[in-house]
Amino acid sequence: MDGVMVGRLLGLARAHLGAELAVLSDISDGRQIVRAIDGAAPPSWTVGAELTDSYCMRVFDGSLQPVITDARRGIATRDLPFTARSGTGSYVGVPWRTADGSRAGILCCLSRTPDPRLGQDSARFLGMLAELIGDQVTSPVLRADSEDVQLLRDVLRHRTLRMVFQPVVRLADARVVGYESLARFDLTPFPTPAHAFATADRSGLGTALELLAVERAFEALPDMPYDTTLGVNLSAQALMAPAVQELLLAHAEGDICVELTEHTQVTDYAALNRVTDRLRANGVLLVVDDAGAGYASLRHILQLRPDIIKLDISLVRDIDADPVRIALTRSLVSFAGEVGARLVAEGIETRAEHDRLRDIGVHFGQGYYLAKPGPLPLSSAQQ
């Protein structure tokens, strides 16, 4: 089991208790240091951050019970500065121990709202997960994961994130109609950008890293070729952050698209729709990708009504020779036409795929056959 699995166990804890946030912390010498996070944490709660005067410290020293169903009304918590400062409404916390049995910190779940369902069963379940986690947190793989977090902090501090741009092409005449911005981590050993963003999500740095990627992408707006759009990738969690929304609105006149990624799950479509409605009212286009890949993308399409739908690469691959893929794509072409959405095929790698997609009514595409990600072409003013 490794750092990824620890993150999954935190996610399991959060899901089972119905909590908004799960946190694993070290506690020693009167200090609480965040080790791992799952969920939408306050900006100051990141891996390596020190939390002060918290419920966890009090549970650890025995001065607070492990289950709090209503922090704002409970006699032991209602007047604590942490209650108001953190906005906590409910809490469950249990100690975790190292392999030798020593108490090392607290595993906790928190929500902003009270939860009368919480009880001793909640604490026992969290305790079982704490035992599993405690066996793993000193593993070499998890130490490597912590080193990755430090590398991400360096990326954020020095803004050492390079952006490349993959063209979106009209299949009928090969005209470039837009570019998708993609992050590259040249100075760090992450095997893929997805690995870096996943590590950021686990460590509470996900939104900060996505915000940096959008900022770096927008630096290219003055160099965008005429009559093209610029696409940026954002998770639902990042899109809910006010700083991200304000950045998008500040550049809304630049023909930008927001592509909703699967980095984090959508837990509140009503709240997300309020954000996307505001963005779209100001000219920002919404993109949902991975259409045809499964239920999650279909639910995004039905709930969010995007302006652009991207066909998943699994549907595009070998479509020229697969009647089932052809039939499903035709149905999506019809659906997109009915709702007024643009359809884009991702991952086109052969002439045969290109021609088949064009012939069945897909008007736009991306992929190595059309163009690899790279720098933007020079504008006429730069040439």
N, C-alpha and C positions, 0 to 999 in steps of 0.2 A: 504494500500500500504506500502511496506517495502523497505529495502535496495536493495533487489533483483530487485524490480520494478524500483527503481531509476536507477539501472544499465541498465535495459531494455530501459528506456526512453533515457538514454544517447546513447544507441545503435541505437535507432530510430532516434535521432537527427543526428548521424553520417551517417546513411544509407540514410536519406532523403536529406541531403546536399552533399552526396558523399564525405565526409571528412574521413581522416585517423584517426582522434583522436577527442574525445569529453571529455571535462574536466569541472567538477563542482568545483568551488573554493569559499572559504570564503575570504572576504577582510575587514579588520578592522585595525585601527591605522596604516595605511600605509603598511600593510603586507598582502600578498596573500598566503593562505594555501590551498593546494589541498585537496578536500574532496572526490571526486570520479572520476574514469577514465574509459573510454571505448576505446579500440584500442591500437595500438602499440606505447607506449610512450617512450621518451628518458629515459635512465636508472635512471636519477636523479628525474624524475617526478613520484613520488609515493605518495600514500595517506599520508598526514601529512607533505609532503615536502613544503618548502617555495620557491616560485618563485619570482625573483626580476626583476624590470624594464620591466615588461611584457606588452603586448598589453592590457591584461585584466585590469591592474591597470589604464591605460590611458583611456580606455572606461569607467571605473567606475567613474573616476574623470571628464569625459567630454572632455578630451583633444584629443581624437581620435574617429573617426567615427566607428560604429559597424561593417561595412562590408569592407573588404580589399580583392580585387580580385587578386592583384599582389603586394605582399609586397616588392619585390626587386626593383620594379620600382616606386611604389607610393612615392610621395614627402614626405608624413608624416611618412613613415616607412623605406625607403630604407637605411637610415643612422643610424637607431637605432641599438645599440649593440644586442638587443634581436633578431633582424631579422637574423643576421649572426650566432649568438650563437645557436638559435633553429632550423635554417634551414627552417623557415616558409615561404611558398609561398602564402597561402591564409588563410583567417581568418574571422569568424563571432562570435561576442560576445554580449551578452545581460545581463543586471542585473537580478538577482533573488531576491525575497523578502520573508521574513518570513511571517507567518500567520497574524501578526499584521501590515503588509505593509511596514516594515522597509527594506531598501536595505541591503542585507547581503553579496553579492558577485557577481560572474559572471559565467554564463554558456556559454561555447565557443566551437567551432569546428575549427580544424586546419588541413591543409594539407601541404605537402612539395612542392607541385606544384601550380602554379597560377590557378585560376578557374574563368573565365569571366562570368560564369552562375550565380554566387552569386549576390544577390541584396537585396532590401528591403523585398521582399517576404521571403527570407531566414531568415532575422532577425525577421520577424513577426512569422514565424513558430517556431523558437527557443524561442521566447518570450512566446508562448503558452505552450511549454514544460517547460519553466522556472517557469511558474505559477503552473503547476502541481507538479513539483519537490519541489517548495518552501513550499507547504503545507505538505510535508512529511519529510523534513530533520531533524525535531526536534522530530520525533516519537520515542517511546521507542525501536521499532524494529531496526530502523536505528542506534540508539545509541548502541544497542547490536552488530550490524554489525561492528561499529567502534571499539568496544572492541575486536571483533574477529581479526581485522586487527592488533591490538597491540599484540595479542597472536601470530599471524603469524610472526611479527617482532622479537618476542622473539625466536621463532623456528629458524628463519634464523640466528639470532645472536649466539645462543648457539648450533645450529645444532642438536636439539633434535628431530630428525626424525628417526624412526626405520623402517628398510626395512625387509619385509618378501618375501619369494620366493615360487611361485607355480609351480610345475613341469609340463612340457609338455611331454606327454607320447605317445609312439608308440602303437597304439591300438592292433596290432597283437600279441605283446609279452610283453606288459607293461614295456618296457624299457624306462627309462627317457632320453630324447634327449635334454632337455633344461629347463630353469627356467625363469619365468617372475617375475621381481621385482615389489613389490607393497609397497607403503608408508603407514605407520601407525603413528598416532598422539596420542601417549599414554598420554602425559602430558597436553593435551588441550581438551576442551569440545566439539569439533566438532563431530556432530552425525555420519558423514561418512567422509572418505578421500575426496570424491567428493565435499562435502560441503567446505572443507578447500581450495581445489584448485579453486573452483568457487569464493570464497571470495578473494583469491589471485588475480585472473584475474580481478575482479571488482576494486581492489585497486591498480593495477599497479605492484603487486608483483608476478604475475604469472610466468614469466620467471625465476625469482630468486628462487622461490620455486621448480620449475621443475629442475633447474640446481642443486640445493642441493640434490634432490632425486636421480639424476643420479650419482652425486659424491658419495653419500652414497652407492648406489648399486655397483658402481665400486670398493668400498673397499672390496667387497666380491670376486672379480675376482681371487685372489690367492687361494681361497678355493673352486673354482668351480670343481666339479667332472670332470674327464677326458672325453673329447669328448662330451661336452654339451655346449649349447649356453646360453648367458645371455641376456634377453630382458629388455629394459627400455622403459617407456612410455613418449612421448613428444608431445606437441601440435605443429601445424604448426608454430605458432608465436614463440615459444621457439626454434624450430629447425632452424629458420632463424637468431637467435642470434649468432654472431661470437664466443662468449665464449663457447656456447654449442657445436658448430661445432668443435672447437679445442679440447674440452674435448673428444668428440667421436673419433676424428682422433688419439688422443694420445693413445687410448685404442683399436684401430681398430684390432690389432692382437689378441685380447682376445675373438674372436668368439662372437660378440655382435650383437643384433638385435634392431632396433628402431621401436617401435610400434606407429604409428600416431594416436593420440587421437582426440576426437571431442571437446576438451576444447575451441578451437577457430576455426573459419572458415578459409578455404583456399581462399585467395583473388587473388593470383597470382601464378598459377600453373607453369608457365615458370620459375619464380625465385625459387620456391620450387624444381623443377626438377633439376635445376643447382646444388643445395645443395645436393640432394639425389644422383645425378650422381657422385659427388665428393666423397661422403661417400662410395657408393657402389664400386667405383673404388679402394678404399682402404680396401675393405673386409667387410664393415658393411652391414648387411641385412636389408631390409625395409619390415615392416609388416603393412598391413591395416586390421583393424578389422570391426566388425559389418556387414560383407557381408550378404546380404539377408534382412537387416533391412530397407533399403530405398535408395533413390536416391543419398544421399551424399556419402555413402560408395561405391556405384557403380561408381560414378564419380571419386573417389579416385583411384579405381582399373584401370579404363580406362586411366586416366591421368598419374598415377605414375608407373604403371606396377610393382607391388610389388613382392618381392621374396616369401613372405608368405601371405596367405589370411586366416583370421579367420572368421569362421561362427558365426553369431550372436546367442546369447543365445535364442532369441525368435524363431529361426529356429530349434534349437537343442531340445528345451523343448517338450517332448511328441512325438518326431519324430517317435518313434516305432509304434505309433497308428494313424498316420496322413498321408494319401497318398499324400496330397498336399505338406507337408513339405518334404516328401521323394522325390517327383518329382523335387522340386526346388533344393534340395541338390544334386541330381544326375546331374542336369545341371551344378551346380557349380563344381562338381568333374570333369566333362568333360572339362569345361572351364579351370580349373587349370591345367589339364593335357596338354591341347593344348598350354598354354602359359608358361609352365614349372615352375609353382608356387606350393609351398607346401600348402596343405589345413589342417587347424587345427580347430577342433570343440571346442567352448568354452561352459562352463556351463554344462558339462555332470554330471548328478546327479543320474542316475539309471543304473543298469546292462542292462536293455532293451534298453535304449538310446545308450549305449556303443556298444552293439552288432549290432543294426541296422545300426549305423554309420559305423562301421567296414565292415559290409556286403555290403554296397552300395559304398564302395571305399574310405571313409575318413580314412587316415592313421594315423592321429595324433589328440590328444585331451587334454583338460584341464577340470577340474571340481572337485567338492567335492567327487564324486564317485571314482575318481582316486587318488586324494591327495589334502588336504587342504593347503593353504599358511602357511609357517612356516620357521624356520631357515634352512639353507643349511645342508645337511647331512655331517657328519665328513668325511674328506678325509682319505685315508689310513695312511697318515703321521701324522694325528692328533689322530688316534685311538691308 
